[in-house]
Amino acid sequence: MASTACFMIVSRNDIPIYEAEVGSVPKKEDAAHQHQFILHAALDIVQDMAWTTSAMFLKAIDRFNDLVVSVYVTAGHILSFV
């Protein structure tokens, strides 16, 4: 079974700083757009959760088909999506 993961770092102003895809699934043309869509959909959830918990790792905050979104939040509210 082949799998893929997308790693993104997002600034405090919701601007993507870094993006990397890791895995063995061949890239589709719409894969990059799909990951951006999933990221922006999860940002609202993360912004609400980041202020209500002291945890730095927010596990499985959102799901889209077989993709799961997990987030690391730094003290400066820089987000790392996995």
SVG drawing of the C-alpha trace seen along z (x, -y; Angstrom):
<svg xmlns="http://www.w3.org/2000/svg" viewBox="-14 -38 24 40">
<polyline fill="none" stroke="black" stroke-width="0.4" points="0.0,0.0 1.5,-3.3 1.1,-6.4 1.9,-10.0 2.2,-12.9 2.3,-16.6 4.2,-18.8 3.4,-22.5 4.6,-25.4 2.2,-28.4 3.0,-31.8 0.9,-33.7 -0.8,-35.5 -2.0,-32.2 0.7,-32.5 2.3,-29.2 6.1,-29.4 7.2,-25.9 5.6,-22.9 7.0,-19.4 5.3,-16.2 6.8,-12.9 5.7,-9.5 5.6,-7.0 2.3,-7.8 2.8,-9.5 1.8,-13.1 -1.5,-14.1 -2.0,-17.5 -4.7,-18.5 -2.8,-17.0 -1.1,-20.4 -4.4,-22.2 -6.1,-19.6 -3.5,-19.9 -3.9,-23.7 -7.7,-23.4 -7.4,-20.9 -4.9,-23.3 -7.1,-26.3 -10.2,-24.3 -8.2,-23.2 -6.9,-26.6 -10.2,-27.8 -10.3,-24.7 -6.7,-25.2 -7.1,-28.9 -10.0,-28.1 -8.2,-25.1 -4.9,-26.9 -6.3,-29.4 -8.3,-26.9 -5.6,-24.3 -2.0,-24.4 -1.0,-21.4 1.5,-22.0 0.5,-18.9 -3.1,-18.8 -3.7,-15.3 -6.2,-14.5 -8.0,-17.9 -9.5,-17.3 -10.1,-14.5 -10.7,-14.5 -11.3,-11.2 -8.3,-9.1 -6.2,-12.2 -5.8,-13.2 -4.6,-16.7 -2.4,-17.0 -0.8,-20.2 2.1,-21.4 1.6,-24.9 4.6,-26.9 4.6,-29.5 4.6,-32.2 1.6,-30.5 3.6,-29.3 1.7,-26.2 3.3,-23.0 0.7,-20.8 1.3,-17.1"/>
</svg>
